[in-house]
């Protein structure tokens, strides 16, 4: 008798996917490949022209080649008011927006336009600025599920949270198991992106509870977020919440600068909302005055957050690069700089923290002490955690690193691969595949009539 092969299909609704850049995009592409290797045929539903920093195929070769991420990528339309407002402002100011490769720049407006934009964000961006993507994403996801043989699971990843509302439409219409992933906190008051009125916060909490109640399973990247959402589950609730961390992709060992060369610090990614790099740069500048020419800081990412730094001779802004190039640069640096001071990071662990862990270099971490982020980097990496409130800590840590660099102690990998292996994206994808399997089995058992 021929062996029966069970076909398994997961349809992933995710806004951030190449050629959009950033950790969320790189993670979605990597998870797609790993899920395909684990027996799940992924179909990724993503916007054709998402409103975010992006790169052309020269930087992101997997931009339009789904086979390289092990997935069929379905590109959809997306009606986004943010793009229209930005285009209108560019037209009024006589500027032209690049079309193929661009970095979004902050828009400066007058008081009237600022009030209009504030109203739009408060009452038209519900649940967020990508609300106009919902019908297109829902239609594409439904078509992909209808065409799929065998077992089917729907997976939505936020932000933006609009992805969940597209998934809710599809799950309700087709009665398929649905896993909702919250990569970031939504209604937590500590988030710098949630400057909302009291009424709007109540609207968001209602929408969040709706997703928690309707999804078959919820996935979050930290244990702190898991505990928070468990407290918010509308009771009596049966939704299960699991942790699947951001993880990292393995990177080949690259030789960092030798002891007689300039020590290189590297900061990868954007400066998160609510962060102020000023005090960190001021402390580093003090150290540089005591040790001129001994170190340089390279920044890979958008220029926001690094304004008014031209006078810092030791700072180099290198712009946006591909995820692979970023990992190579991390692996070839002496020290990695992690700055996440905002109270929101008691809940969230940014993707760059895992990327830093993965390349096994020393980490100079300006992060909340006692947070889950500190526990992760301290247990999986050579992390030097400092508190900016203690003004001597960062300069003292830099002094130690410069001495270790000069002595040749920073040149090799700082931890064994066995220490970092549990955080590999492949290991996280295994957990996600187990969740898909479980929700599929639970739905099948619930729908099977008793004899």
CORMO-V417152 format. One record per residue. N is the residue number from 1. RES is the residue in one letter. SS is DSSP state (H for helix, E for strand, L for the rest). PHI is phi in whole degrees, 0 to 359 (NA if undefined). D_FIRST is the distance of its C-alpha to the first C-alpha in whole Angstrom. Layout:
n=[N/N]
res=[RES/RES]
ss=[SS/SS]
phi=[PHI/PHI]
d_first=[D_FIRST/D_FIRST]
//
This chain:
n=[1/2/3/4/5/6/7/8/9/10/11/12/13/14/15/16/17/18/19/20/21/22/23/24/25/26/27/28/29/30/31/32/33/34/35/36/37/38/39/40/41/42/43/44/45/46/47/48/49/50/51/52/53/54/55/56/57/58/59/60/61/62/63/64/65/66/67/68/69/70/71/72/73/74/75/76/77/78/79/80/81/82/83/84/85/86/87/88/89/90/91/92/93/94/95/96/97/98/99/100/101/102/103/104/105/106/107/108/109/110/111/112/113/114/115/116/117/118/119/120/121/122/123/124/125/126/127/128/129/130/131/132/133/134/135/136/137/138/139/140/141/142/143/144/145/146/147/148/149/150/151/152/153/154/155/156/157/158/159/160/161/162/163/164/165/166/167/168/169/170/171/172/173/174/175/176/177/178/179/180/181/182/183/184/185/186/187/188/189/190/191/192/193/194/195/196/197/198/199/200/201/202/203/204/205/206/207/208/209/210/211/212/213/214/215/216/217/218/219/220/221/222/223/224/225/226/227/228/229/230/231/232/233/234/235/236/237/238/239/240/241/242/243/244/245/246/247/248/249/250/251/252/253/254/255/256/257/258/259/260/261/262/263/264/265/266/267/268/269/270/271/272/273/274/275/276/277/278/279/280/281/282/283/284/285/286/287/288/289/290/291/292/293/294/295/296/297/298/299/300/301/302/303/304/305/306/307/308/309/310/311/312/313/314/315/316/317/318/319/320/321/322/323/324/325/326/327/328/329/330/331/332/333/334/335/336/337/338/339/340/341/342/343/344/345/346/347/348/349/350/351/352/353/354/355/356/357/358/359/360/361/362/363/364/365/366/367/368/369/370/371/372/373/374/375/376/377/378/379/380/381/382/383/384/385/386/387/388/389/390/391/392/393/394/395/396/397/398/399/400/401/402/403/404/405/406/407/408/409/410/411/412/413/414/415/416/417/418/419/420/421/422/423/424/425/426/427/428/429/430/431/432/433/434/435/436/437/438/439/440/441/442/443/444/445/446/447/448/449/450/451]
res=[X/X/X/X/X/X/X/X/X/X/X/X/X/X/X/X/X/X/X/X/X/X/X/X/X/X/X/X/X/X/X/X/X/X/X/X/X/X/X/X/X/X/X/X/X/X/X/X/X/X/X/X/X/X/X/X/X/X/X/X/X/X/X/X/X/X/X/X/X/X/X/X/X/X/X/X/X/X/X/X/X/X/X/X/X/X/X/X/X/X/X/X/X/X/X/X/X/X/X/X/X/X/X/X/X/X/X/X/X/X/X/X/X/X/X/X/X/X/X/X/X/X/X/X/X/X/X/X/X/X/X/X/X/X/X/X/X/X/X/X/X/X/X/X/X/X/X/X/X/X/X/X/X/X/X/X/X/X/X/X/X/X/X/X/X/X/X/X/X/X/X/X/X/X/X/X/X/X/X/X/X/X/X/X/X/X/X/X/X/X/X/X/X/X/X/X/X/X/X/X/X/X/X/X/X/X/X/X/X/X/X/X/X/X/X/X/X/X/X/X/X/X/X/X/X/X/X/X/X/X/X/X/X/X/X/X/X/X/X/X/X/X/X/X/X/X/X/X/X/X/X/X/X/X/X/X/X/X/X/X/X/X/X/X/X/X/X/X/X/X/X/X/X/X/X/X/X/X/X/X/X/X/X/X/X/X/X/X/X/X/X/X/X/X/X/X/X/X/X/X/X/X/X/X/X/X/X/X/X/X/X/X/X/X/X/X/X/X/X/X/X/X/X/X/X/X/X/X/X/X/X/X/X/X/X/X/X/X/X/X/X/X/X/X/X/X/X/X/X/X/X/X/X/X/X/X/X/X/X/X/X/X/X/X/X/X/X/X/X/X/X/X/X/X/X/X/X/X/X/X/X/X/X/X/X/X/X/X/X/X/X/X/X/X/X/X/X/X/X/X/X/X/X/X/X/X/X/X/X/X/X/X/X/X/X/X/X/X/X/X/X/X/X/X/X/X/X/X/X/X/X/X/X/X/X/X/X/X/X/X/X/X/X/X/X/X/X/X/X/X/X]
ss=[L/L/L/L/L/L/L/E/E/E/E/E/E/E/L/L/L/L/L/E/L/L/H/H/H/H/H/H/H/H/H/H/H/H/H/H/H/L/L/L/E/E/E/E/E/E/E/L/L/L/L/L/L/E/L/L/L/L/L/L/L/L/L/L/L/H/H/H/H/L/E/E/E/E/E/E/L/L/L/L/H/H/H/H/H/H/H/H/H/H/H/H/H/L/L/L/L/L/L/L/L/E/L/L/L/L/L/L/L/L/H/H/H/H/H/H/H/H/H/H/H/H/H/H/L/L/L/L/L/L/H/H/H/H/H/H/H/H/H/H/H/H/H/H/H/H/L/L/L/L/E/E/E/E/E/E/E/E/L/L/L/H/H/H/H/H/H/H/H/H/H/H/H/H/L/L/E/E/E/E/E/E/L/L/L/L/L/L/L/L/L/L/L/L/L/L/L/H/H/H/H/H/H/H/H/H/H/H/H/H/H/H/H/H/L/L/E/E/E/E/L/L/H/H/H/H/H/H/H/H/H/H/L/L/L/L/L/L/L/E/E/E/E/L/L/L/L/E/L/L/L/L/L/L/L/L/L/L/L/L/L/L/E/E/E/E/E/E/L/L/L/L/L/L/L/L/L/H/H/H/H/H/H/H/H/H/H/H/H/H/L/L/L/L/E/E/E/E/E/E/L/L/L/L/L/L/L/L/L/L/L/L/L/L/E/E/E/E/E/L/L/L/H/H/H/H/H/H/H/H/H/L/L/L/E/E/E/E/E/E/L/L/H/H/H/H/L/L/L/L/H/H/H/H/H/H/H/H/H/L/L/E/E/E/E/E/E/L/L/L/L/H/H/H/H/H/H/H/H/H/L/L/E/E/E/E/L/L/L/L/H/H/H/H/H/H/H/H/H/H/H/H/H/H/H/H/L/L/L/L/L/L/L/L/L/L/H/H/H/H/H/H/H/E/H/H/H/H/H/H/H/H/H/H/H/H/H/H/H/H/H/H/H/H/H/H/H/L/L/L/L]
phi=[NA/294/288/274/259/276/273/238/234/241/259/254/263/218/289/270/204/310/272/298/258/114/299/300/293/297/293/297/295/293/298/300/296/294/297/298/293/268/99/254/277/276/242/262/257/219/290/290/218/297/270/197/307/218/222/283/298/296/267/243/297/269/307/236/240/298/297/284/247/70/220/275/254/257/266/239/289/205/273/234/295/302/295/296/297/294/296/297/295/296/295/293/267/79/265/245/277/299/256/267/235/203/245/294/252/301/260/262/231/283/295/294/296/298/293/296/296/296/296/300/295/284/236/257/277/236/278/198/293/263/302/288/274/305/297/289/294/296/296/295/294/297/297/295/288/294/276/270/278/69/286/229/223/256/228/237/232/234/277/287/287/303/303/290/283/295/293/299/302/290/299/291/287/259/56/252/295/229/249/251/252/258/287/227/298/256/256/291/291/279/291/291/268/244/283/243/289/299/295/293/298/294/299/297/296/297/294/297/299/297/294/299/280/272/291/288/206/241/241/227/269/221/292/297/292/300/295/297/288/299/293/264/301/292/263/286/252/245/295/265/239/236/260/233/284/298/71/211/263/295/228/295/293/239/288/281/303/284/301/273/262/293/287/252/262/225/244/248/102/278/275/294/304/90/271/235/281/307/299/294/296/297/294/295/295/299/294/296/296/280/227/300/77/274/212/225/248/257/243/251/150/299/279/299/96/241/292/59/240/299/282/270/294/267/253/231/265/258/76/279/230/290/302/296/294/296/295/298/295/299/296/266/263/285/216/252/260/242/237/217/265/298/304/301/276/286/260/260/239/295/302/296/299/289/299/298/302/296/271/61/258/298/240/266/249/261/220/295/289/86/278/297/298/297/296/290/290/287/270/240/209/273/256/253/273/233/245/295/296/269/301/273/292/294/302/295/296/295/301/296/295/298/294/295/297/299/278/83/270/260/280/265/304/272/221/281/296/296/285/268/306/301/262/301/297/300/293/291/294/300/295/296/296/296/294/302/298/292/291/295/294/297/293/297/294/292/269/279/293/286/267]
d_first=[0/4/6/9/12/15/18/22/25/28/31/34/38/40/44/44/42/43/46/47/48/49/46/45/43/42/41/39/38/37/35/33/32/31/29/27/26/25/22/24/25/29/31/35/37/41/44/45/48/49/52/52/53/51/51/50/47/49/49/46/43/40/42/41/38/35/32/35/34/30/31/32/35/37/41/43/46/48/52/54/57/58/57/60/62/62/62/65/67/66/68/71/71/71/68/65/61/59/56/53/54/56/57/58/62/64/66/69/71/74/75/74/70/70/70/68/65/66/65/62/60/61/61/59/56/54/52/53/54/50/50/50/47/45/45/43/41/40/39/37/35/34/33/31/29/29/27/25/21/20/22/26/29/32/34/38/41/44/47/48/47/47/43/42/44/42/39/40/41/37/36/38/37/33/33/31/31/34/35/39/40/44/45/49/51/52/54/56/60/60/58/60/58/59/63/62/65/64/63/60/59/59/57/54/54/53/50/49/49/47/44/44/44/41/39/36/36/39/39/43/44/46/46/50/48/46/49/51/48/47/51/51/48/49/48/47/44/41/40/39/40/39/40/39/41/42/42/42/41/41/44/45/49/52/55/58/61/63/66/69/67/67/65/62/61/59/58/55/54/56/59/58/60/62/63/66/66/70/70/68/69/73/72/70/73/76/74/74/77/78/75/76/73/71/68/66/64/61/60/57/56/58/62/63/64/66/69/72/71/73/75/73/73/70/67/65/63/60/59/55/52/49/47/46/50/51/48/50/53/53/52/55/57/59/59/57/59/57/60/58/61/61/60/57/56/56/53/51/50/50/48/50/50/47/47/50/49/46/48/50/54/57/57/60/59/62/60/60/61/59/56/52/53/55/53/50/52/54/51/49/52/55/57/61/61/64/66/68/71/72/73/73/70/68/71/71/67/68/70/68/65/68/69/66/65/68/67/64/62/60/58/55/52/54/51/47/44/43/45/44/40/40/41/39/37/34/34/36/33/30/32/32/28/28/31/29/26/28/29/26/25/28/29/25/26/30/28/26/28/29/28]
//
